[in-house]
């Protein structure tokens, strides 16, 4: 039997609804919190994101890349060209 209001997240549940439209709770799961993410394939609490990144992308840190010297030269030349146009 469908409850009038979801006992888990409290919004109104339409008559004859199989699941709560807000949280996904069902009669089979007892209108429980576990119904929210059971079938989404999400990692559990023991998932270590940093370990995942190291295993997928290697151990080196890519967050701080060095800007090559030629990019600084190119930027400098562009600034000089813009200043030349203003004068």
LUMNU-499019 format. One record per residue (C-alpha): x, y, z; residue in three letters. Coordinates in steps of 0.2 Angstrom, whole numbers, plus 5000, padded with zeros to 4 digits. Example, Ala and Ser with C-alpha at 12.3 -4.5 7.8 and 13.67 -1.06 7.14 Angstrom:
506249785039ALA;506849955036SER;
END
This chain:
500050005000UNK;500750174995UNK;500850295010UNK;500050475008UNK;501750545012UNK;503450475011UNK;504050415028UNK;505850455023UNK;505850625015UNK;504050685018UNK;503450745001UNK;501750694996UNK;501750524986UNK;500450514972UNK;499150374973UNK;499650204967UNK;501450264965UNK;502750124965UNK;504150234972UNK;504350404980UNK;504650534967UNK;505950624978UNK;507050494986UNK;506650334977UNK;506050234992UNK;504850094988UNK;503649974997UNK;504949834994UNK;506249925003UNK;505149985017UNK;505150155011UNK;506950165018UNK;508450275015UNK;509450135007UNK;508150144992UNK;508850314987UNK;510550254980UNK;510350064979UNK;510350044960UNK;511450194955UNK;513050104956UNK;513850234967UNK;515450194977UNK;515250154996UNK;516050255010UNK;517650155009UNK;518050224991UNK;519650314991UNK;519650454978UNK;521450494979UNK;521950304977UNK;520850294962UNK;521650444954UNK;523450374957UNK;522950204950UNK;522150284934UNK;523350424930UNK;524950374938UNK;525850434953UNK;526450604948UNK;525650764953UNK;524850854938UNK;524050994948UNK;525551114946UNK;526251114928UNK;527651224924UNK;527351354911UNK;528651334897UNK;529851484894UNK;529151504876UNK;527451534882UNK;528151684893UNK;529051744877UNK;527451734867UNK;526451824880UNK;527751964882UNK;527751984863UNK;525851994862UNK;525852124876UNK;527152234867UNK;526152224851UNK;524552284860UNK;525552424868UNK;526252464851UNK;524452474844UNK;523952594858UNK;525352714855UNK;
END
